[in-house]
Amino acid sequence: MIASVHSRLVREKGGRFFDSASLAAVPEPLERQASKLLPQDWDAMIGQARHSFGQVLAPEEGVIYSFEPDAHITLFTNTTTAFTRVLSRIEKAYAGSEPTLLTTDLEYPGCLAAIDDGWSGPVVMTRVSRSLIGTDDPDQVLAEALVRAHNFVKPRVVFVSHVVRTTGQVLSPVTLRNLRELNPRVIIVLDGSQAVGNVVVSAEMLEEADFYVASGHKWLGGSTTSGFAWVRDPDRWTVADPAQAYGKPNQLGGTGNSTAWASLIGSIEDMVEEAPRPRLEEIAAHNRALGKAFKDALAPVSPQIEFVTPLEDGVPPSGLFTLGLRLAAGERVVAALNEAEIRFTEFDAEIVSWRSPEQNRFLLKRDSGYSAIARARTETATIPKRARSELRFCFHYWHSEEDVLGLARAIIGALQEGAASPPAPSR
């Protein structure tokens, strides 16, 4: 399924790599080519990187772009730098009015830290994660939580994820449309880090967003230090950051690292080939099918597992799949996977540092379903998710079913070995 650029890397590492980050290597031919760039070549490469990101955003049948990449896409080092720049432009536009920003406890800690550092107005975090546990309709739970919070605080800005990083739940454009109907002036910023290259980013979704930020080193397979911000209305919002010019003011290039952009361009060429929309739909279906195969393969140990990722007829909404395990079982599985050099992500607690002043930045009323999180400037808060391990596995377009079944066998072996072990002697 993979073409030339990453084929060697996938053969060597793909069957053991189930993280959402990249394999993070630049093939030698691309690295040599990128290292010899002349200034005029840099401009062409940055333009090509924009167009590469455009190929995986809202492609319509028979049309590569539903917007102009040069006008709508700005390159950054990663998602967080893009998001930080977007925040600064919004805040500058509303200077003096202290606009309220609404977000959820499902978001990436780095982005929450960026909000805490860079947003001077009120910030409201609605607690959604606990409400999603065991629900049969997570989309409805998330939509209702956002609407309740919106009606309570009347935010100017809403920041949410297109695909939830901990569960793989996919945000519906209908949820965003409902927010817009309540407040046509609301500014919606979407975090697409776990979405681009995992699910189809539809024109319908982008029509409801003002900004869409993401990176190229997760599901798109590029190396690190490649990210972007998509702006729906470039005449109103300019997010290009002169601080990222690297002496090249005509083409602000985010990282300034030509090998990163060479890796991204090559990876997306391999990924979408000649037909972006059909190819992206094929990839999204492939990722979901791998998730179903993984879930089905775990049937022998299903009593020991909670499927945190929402399933519809046994199929996850994306290629991101999270399991919940009791702590002792989780420790056995983690040890077994680490020994096998299998890459994945473990969520046992979220560590978030709030560096804001003493006042309550994350305003909230406990009886409204919110939690108050007010921290001193130097305090670090450990917010446990629950007394269990949560393990996240990402099934990419270059994975095969055999890769996923091998992962399931490793997990089953660890759990069955633990079940067969005699109990520790009492003291």
C-alpha positions, 0 to 999 in steps of 0.5 A, spaced: 500 500 500 505 504 501 509 507 495 517 508 495 518 513 500 516 510 506 516 502 504 523 501 507 521 504 514 514 500 514 518 494 513 522 495 518 518 498 523 511 498 521 508 492 524 511 495 531 509 502 530 502 503 533 503 511 535 500 517 532 507 520 531 511 519 525 516 514 524 520 520 524 525 519 518 527 522 512 529 518 506 536 519 504 535 521 497 530 526 499 535 529 505 540 530 500 536 533 495 533 538 500 540 539 503 542 542 496 536 547 495 537 554 493 533 560 495 528 560 489 527 552 490 525 554 497 519 558 495 517 552 490 518 547 496 514 551 501 508 552 496 508 545 494 508 543 502 502 548 502 499 544 496 500 537 499 496 539 505 491 542 501 490 535 498 488 532 504 483 537 506 476 537 503 477 534 497 471 534 492 470 528 487 474 530 481 477 537 484 483 537 488 482 543 492 476 546 495 480 552 496 486 556 494 492 553 498 497 559 498 491 563 501 488 559 506 494 555 508 500 557 513 505 553 515 508 552 522 512 547 526 507 543 529 499 544 531 501 547 538 505 553 534 499 554 529 494 554 535 498 559 539 498 564 533 491 563 531 489 565 539 494 571 538 490 573 532 483 572 535 485 576 541 488 582 538 482 582 534 478 583 540 483 587 544 480 590 550 473 586 550 476 580 554 472 575 550 471 568 553 474 561 550 470 555 551 474 548 550 473 541 553 477 536 558 478 532 552 483 536 548 491 536 548 495 538 554 499 542 550 494 546 547 491 547 553 497 550 556 498 554 550 491 557 552 493 558 559 499 562 557 496 566 551 489 567 552 488 573 557 480 573 557 476 568 561 477 560 559 471 555 560 473 548 560 467 543 560 468 536 563 466 531 558 470 525 559 466 522 565 460 523 561 462 519 555 464 513 559 459 507 558 454 512 554 451 509 547 451 515 544 457 519 545 456 524 539 450 526 543 453 527 549 459 531 546 454 535 542 449 537 548 455 538 553 458 544 548 451 547 547 449 547 555 456 550 556 455 555 550 448 557 553 451 558 560 457 562 558 456 565 551 463 564 548 466 568 543 471 562 541 470 555 541 476 550 541 475 543 540 478 537 537 475 534 530 478 527 532 478 526 540 485 524 542 484 519 547 478 515 544 478 516 537 471 519 537 469 524 531 466 530 531 460 531 527 459 538 523 452 538 525 455 539 532 458 545 530 452 547 526 448 547 532 453 552 535 453 557 529 446 557 529 446 559 537 451 564 535 453 566 528 459 570 530 462 565 534 469 563 532 470 555 531 478 553 532 478 545 530 484 541 532 485 536 526 492 533 529 488 526 530 484 527 524 488 529 517 490 522 514 486 518 519 478 520 517 476 524 511 476 532 512 470 534 509 468 540 506 462 540 510 466 540 516 471 546 514 465 550 512 463 550 520 470 552 522 474 558 522 480 555 523 483 548 522 490 546 525 494 540 525 501 537 524 504 533 518 508 528 523 502 524 525 497 520 520 500 524 514 507 520 515 511 526 515 517 527 519 517 532 525 516 539 525 511 540 520 504 543 521 499 548 518 493 552 520 487 553 515 483 559 515 476 559 512 477 567 511 484 569 509 481 576 508 479 577 515 485 573 518 492 573 517 496 568 521 502 568 517 508 569 523 514 573 521 518 570 526 518 564 522 521 567 516 528 564 517 531 570 512 525 568 507 520 573 508 516 572 502 515 564 504 514 563 511 516 556 512 514 554 519 520 550 521 525 552 516 527 545 515 527 543 508 528 536 509 521 536 514 518 539 508 521 534 503 519 528 507 512 531 508 511 532 500 513 525 499 509 522 504 503 525 502 504 523 494 505 516 496 499 517 501 494 520 496 497 518 489 493 521 484 486 521 486 485 524 493 478 524 495 477 516 493 484 515 496 482 518 503 475 515 503 479 508 502 484 510 507 479 512 512 475 505 511 481 501 511 483 504 518 476 503 521 476 496 518 483 494 522 480 497 528 474 492 528 479 486 526 483 488 533 477 488 537 474 482 534 481 479 535 481 480 543 474 476 544 478 471 548 480 476 553 474 481 552 472 480 560 478 483 562 478 489 557 473 495 556 473 498 549 474 506 551 473 507 543 466 508 541 463 502 537 458 502 532 456 495 530 463 493 532 467 498 528 470 504 531 469 511 528 477 512 526 483 508 526 485 510 533 483 505 538 483 505 546 483 500 551 481 500 558 484 495 563 485 494 570 491 497 573 495 490 574 493 488 567 495 494 564 502 494 567 502 486 564 500 489 557 505 495 558 511 491 560 510 485 554 509 491 549 515 494 551 519 488 551 517 487 544 518 494 542 511 495 540 510 503 540 503 505 543 501 511 548 499 510 555 494 514 558 494 513 566 494 520 568 494 527 565 499 532 567 498 539 566 501 545 568 497 552 569 502 558 569 497 563 570 496 568 575 492 566 582 485 568 579 481 563 577 482 562 569 478 556 568 472 559 571 467 554 572 461 552 577 461 544 579 453 544 579 453 546 572 457 540 570 464 544 570 470 543 574 474 549 577 481 548 576 485 554 579 492 554 579 498 558 582 503 560 577 508 555 578 504 549 581 503 543 577 496 539 577 496 531 576 489 530 574 488 522 574 483 520 569 481 514 573 484 508 577 486 504 571 490 504 565 488 506 558 492 504 552 491 507 545 493 504 538 493 508 532 492 503 525 495 507 519 494 506 512 500 503 511 498 497 517 496 490 514 491 486 518 497 481 520 500 487 523 494 488 528 493 481 529 500 480 531 499 486 536 492 483 539 496 476 540 501 480 544 496 483 548 492 476 549 498 473 551 500 478 557 493 478 559 492 470 559 499 469 562 497 474 568 490 470 569 494 463 569 499 466 575 498 464 582 496 469 587 501 472 591 502 469 598 498 473 603 503 476 609 
